[in-house]
Amino acid sequence: MTVDIVRDAAGMENVVLREPHGGSSVVIHLYGGQVTSWKTAHGEELLFSSSKATLKPSKAVRGGILICFPQFSDLGHLEPNGFARNRLWTIDSSPPPPPVNGMNTYVDLILNPSNQDLKIWPHKFEFRLRVALGLSSLSLTARVKNTDQKPFTFSFALDTHFLISDISEVRVEGLETSDYIDNLQNRTRFTEQGNALTFDGEVDRVYLTTPRKIAIIDHERKRTFELKKEGLPDAVVWNPWDKRCRAIPDLGDEDYQRMVCIDAAAIERSISLKSGEEWRGRQEILAVSSSYFSGHLDPH
């Protein structure tokens, strides 16, 4: 296992993992516990980062995989998507071993609340994040433990920005027949009618109680991302399209064309933890040839 600590152009510490057999790599910012890069053995980037992304200690990078905790979006009294993405995480120097047949190239990060955090969200917790790298896969396992004397609830999402060739050439499978909340229509609830989700305008939806597997199929690049999730029943789908894209300061005007966000999430039903209880959520992404999906996506 190869784990290096490097500093970026802003002087912030990053963790770099390299898969020893296949040469794939991943970069994690300690600020925010944010995965900002995942490259194949041939050096091809798989995660989107904004063309206007800024490396500033006080702001998460627009792109990669962001941690939304302890709230998603603006559905609570905290800053949008919670504060975990804007805090400095630490590396666990003696992490537990991986499970049998698990990925052996990994790093464990830890976030505990500061005194300032406890003023805005008065709950003590320990958040452990394992980022693990395989030959053609990347997994994130989140564990949140209630270390307080009283119960608390939270919502959660892994805000994942997939790098694609062209948003018009992408379809998402696995969400058919699922109910969703449409944030562009006053959070009205609908049921997905199509066999696959395609894009011809802005999309901002929370799909509820979705299958364990979702596929993002990029026809032009002949690549499929298979997203497998555990403990994360919901899925967020977002693309800002042109008008909204131009209104977001840290997105380039044309960035919407080469990205789609699919978040494994727990939003509709908040996660409740009693004192001493722990919650676990996990997502694994596989990048495979699109020919792998010759028929309907197996949800299991």
NUMAR-512859 format. One record per residue (C-alpha): residue number from 1; y, x, z; chain. Coordinates in steps of 0.5 Angstrom, whole numbers, plus 2048, in hexadecimal, padded with zeros to 3 digits. Each point is the difference from the previous one (the first is absolute). Example, Ala and Ser with C-alpha at 12.3 -4.5 7.8 and 13.67 -1.06 7.14 Angstrom:
BEGIN
    n    Y    X    Z  chain
    1  7F7  819  810      A
    2  807  802  7FE      A
REM end
This chain:
BEGIN
    n    Y    X    Z  chain
    1  800  800  800      A
    2  807  803  7FE      A
    3  806  7FD  804      A
    4  807  804  7FF      A
    5  806  7FE  803      A
    6  806  801  7FC      A
    7  808  7FF  800      A
    8  803  7FC  7FA      A
    9  807  801  7FD      A
   10  803  7FC  806      A
   11  7FD  805  805      A
   12  7FB  7FA  802      A
   13  7F9  802  802      A
   14  7FA  7FD  7FB      A
   15  7F9  800  801      A
   16  7FC  802  7FA      A
   17  7F8  7FF  7FF      A
   18  7FC  803  7FA      A
   19  7F9  7FD  7FF      A
   20  7FC  807  7FF      A
   21  7FB  7FD  7FB      A
   22  804  7FC  7FB      A
   23  807  803  801      A
   24  804  7FA  801      A
   25  806  800  805      A
   26  804  7FB  805      A
   27  807  802  803      A
   28  802  7FC  807      A
   29  807  800  802      A
   30  800  801  808      A
   31  806  7FC  800      A
   32  7FD  7F9  7FF      A
   33  7F9  802  800      A
   34  801  7FE  7F8      A
   35  7FB  803  7FB      A
   36  805  802  7FA      A
   37  7FB  803  7FB      A
   38  7F9  7FF  7FE      A
   39  7FE  804  7FA      A
   40  7FA  801  7FC      A
   41  7FC  807  7FF      A
   42  804  800  7FA      A
   43  806  800  803      A
   44  802  7F9  7FE      A
   45  804  7FB  805      A
   46  7FD  7FA  802      A
   47  806  7FD  804      A
   48  807  7FE  7FE      A
   49  806  803  803      A
   50  807  7FE  7FE      A
   51  804  804  7FB      A
   52  805  7FF  805      A
   53  7FC  802  806      A
   54  804  804  806      A
   55  7FD  804  805      A
   56  804  7FF  806      A
   57  7FE  800  807      A
   58  803  7F9  802      A
   59  7FD  7FC  7FA      A
   60  7F9  7FF  7FD      A
   61  7FE  802  7F9      A
   62  800  7FB  7FB      A
   63  7F9  800  7FE      A
   64  7F9  803  802      A
   65  7FD  7FC  805      A
   66  804  7FD  806      A
   67  7FE  7FE  807      A
   68  803  7F9  802      A
   69  7FF  7FF  807      A
   70  802  7FC  805      A
   71  802  7FB  7FB      A
   72  800  7FF  7F8      A
   73  806  7FF  7FC      A
   74  806  7FC  804      A
   75  7FB  7FB  804      A
   76  802  802  807      A
   77  806  803  803      A
   78  7FF  807  7FF      A
   79  802  805  7FA      A
   80  7FD  7FD  7F9      A
   81  7F9  803  800      A
   82  800  802  807      A
   83  802  807  803      A
   84  7F9  804  7FF      A
   85  803  802  7F9      A
   86  806  803  803      A
   87  7FD  804  806      A
   88  7FD  807  800      A
   89  7F8  800  801      A
   90  7FC  806  803      A
   91  7FA  803  7FE      A
   92  7FA  7FF  805      A
   93  7FD  807  801      A
   94  7F9  7FE  802      A
   95  7FE  7FA  7FC      A
   96  7FA  7FC  801      A
   97  7FB  802  7FA      A
   98  7FF  7FC  7FA      A
   99  7FA  7FA  800      A
  100  7FA  802  7FD      A
  101  801  801  7F8      A
  102  807  7FF  801      A
  103  805  804  7FC      A
  104  801  807  804      A
  105  807  802  7FD      A
  106  805  7FC  805      A
  107  805  801  805      A
  108  802  7FB  806      A
  109  807  7FF  802      A
  110  803  7FC  806      A
  111  806  7FC  802      A
  112  802  7FE  807      A
  113  806  7FC  801      A
  114  806  804  802      A
  115  805  7FD  806      A
  116  804  7FE  7FA      A
  117  7FB  7FC  7FD      A
  118  7FE  7FD  807      A
  119  807  7FD  800      A
  120  7FF  7FC  7F9      A
  121  7F9  7FF  801      A
  122  7FE  800  807      A
  123  7F8  801  7FF      A
  124  7FD  807  801      A
  125  7FA  802  7FB      A
  126  7FD  805  7FD      A
  127  7FF  800  7F8      A
  128  7FB  805  7FD      A
  129  800  801  7F9      A
  130  7FA  803  7FC      A
  131  802  802  7F9      A
  132  7F9  803  7FC      A
  133  7FF  802  7F9      A
  134  7FA  800  7FC      A
  135  7FF  802  7F9      A
  136  803  7FA  7FD      A
  137  802  7FC  806      A
  138  805  800  805      A
  139  7FF  7FC  807      A
  140  805  7FE  805      A
  141  7FD  7FE  807      A
  142  805  7FD  805      A
  143  7FF  7FF  807      A
  144  805  7FD  805      A
  145  7FE  7FF  808      A
  146  804  7FC  805      A
  147  801  805  805      A
  148  805  7FB  804      A
  149  7FE  7FC  806      A
  150  802  7FA  7FC      A
  151  7FE  7FD  7F9      A
  152  804  801  7F9      A
  153  7FF  7FD  7F9      A
  154  802  804  7FA      A
  155  7FF  7FF  7F8      A
  156  7FE  806  7FC      A
  157  800  802  7F9      A
  158  7FE  807  7FC      A
  159  806  7FF  7FA      A
  160  7FD  804  7FB      A
  161  803  802  7F9      A
  162  7FC  801  7FA      A
  163  802  804  7FB      A
  164  7FE  7FC  7F9      A
  165  802  801  7F9      A
  166  803  7FA  7FE      A
  167  801  7FA  805      A
  168  7FF  7FB  7FA      A
  169  7F9  803  7FE      A
  170  7FD  7FF  807      A
  171  7FC  7FB  803      A
  172  7FE  7FF  808      A
  173  7F9  7FD  801      A
  174  7FD  7FD  806      A
  175  806  7FB  802      A
  176  7FE  7FA  7FC      A
  177  7FF  7FA  804      A
  178  804  803  806      A
  179  806  7FC  803      A
  180  806  804  800      A
  181  807  800  803      A
  182  806  801  7FB      A
  183  806  803  803      A
  184  804  7FF  7F9      A
  185  7FF  7F8  801      A
  186  802  800  808      A
  187  7F9  802  802      A
  188  7FD  7FA  7FD      A
  189  7F8  800  800      A
  190  7FC  800  7FA      A
  191  7F9  801  7FD      A
  192  7FF  805  7FB      A
  193  7FD  7FD  7FA      A
  194  7FF  806  7FB      A
  195  7FA  804  7FF      A
  196  804  806  801      A
  197  807  801  802      A
  198  805  803  7FA      A
  199  807  802  801      A
  200  806  7FD  7FB      A
  201  805  800  806      A
  202  802  801  807      A
  203  7FA  7FF  805      A
  204  801  800  807      A
  205  7FA  7FC  803      A
  206  7FB  800  807      A
  207  7F9  7FE  7FE      A
  208  7FC  7FE  806      A
  209  7F9  801  802      A
  210  7FE  804  7FA      A
  211  7FA  803  7FE      A
  212  7FE  807  802      A
  213  801  803  7F9      A
  214  806  800  7FC      A
  215  800  803  7F9      A
  216  806  803  7FD      A
  217  7FF  801  7F8      A
  218  804  804  7FC      A
  219  7FE  7FF  7F9      A
  220  804  805  7FD      A
  221  7FE  806  804      A
  222  7F9  7FD  800      A
  223  800  801  808      A
  224  7FE  7FB  805      A
  225  802  800  808      A
  226  7FB  7FD  804      A
  227  803  7FE  807      A
  228  7FB  7FF  805      A
  229  803  7FD  807      A
  230  7FD  7FF  807      A
  231  804  7FC  806      A
  232  805  7FE  7FB      A
  233  7FF  7F9  7FD      A
  234  807  800  7FC      A
  235  803  803  7FA      A
  236  807  801  7FE      A
  237  801  801  7F8      A
  238  807  802  7FE      A
  239  804  802  7FA      A
  240  808  800  800      A
  241  800  7FF  7F9      A
  242  807  802  7FC      A
  243  805  7FD  804      A
  244  7FE  801  807      A
  245  7FE  807  7FE      A
  246  808  801  7FE      A
  247  802  7FD  807      A
  248  7FC  805  804      A
  249  803  807  801      A
  250  7FA  804  801      A
  251  7FD  7FE  7FA      A
  252  801  802  7F9      A
  253  802  7FA  7FB      A
  254  7FA  801  7FC      A
  255  7FB  802  806      A
  256  7FD  7F9  800      A
  257  7FC  801  7FA      A
  258  7FC  805  803      A
  259  7FE  7FD  806      A
  260  7FD  7FB  804      A
  261  7FF  7FF  807      A
  262  7FA  7FD  803      A
  263  800  800  808      A
  264  7FA  7FF  804      A
  265  803  7FC  806      A
  266  7FF  7FB  806      A
  267  806  7FC  7FF      A
  268  7FE  7F8  801      A
  269  7FD  801  806      A
  270  803  805  805      A
  271  7FB  805  803      A
  272  800  7FF  808      A
  273  7FD  805  805      A
  274  7FF  7FF  807      A
  275  801  806  805      A
  276  7FB  806  7FE      A
  277  7FE  7FD  7F9      A
  278  800  803  7FA      A
  279  801  7FE  7F9      A
  280  7FD  803  7F9      A
  281  802  7FF  7F9      A
  282  7FE  804  7FA      A
  283  801  801  7F9      A
  284  7FD  804  7FB      A
  285  802  801  7F9      A
  286  7FC  803  7FA      A
  287  803  802  7F9      A
  288  7FA  7FF  7FB      A
  289  800  7FF  7F9      A
  290  801  7F9  7FE      A
  291  7FA  7FF  7FC      A
  292  7FD  800  807      A
  293  802  7F9  800      A
  294  7FC  7FD  7FB      A
  295  800  7F9  803      A
  296  803  7FC  806      A
  297  802  804  806      A
  298  7FA  7FF  805      A
  299  804  7FE  806      A
  300  7FB  803  805      A
REM end
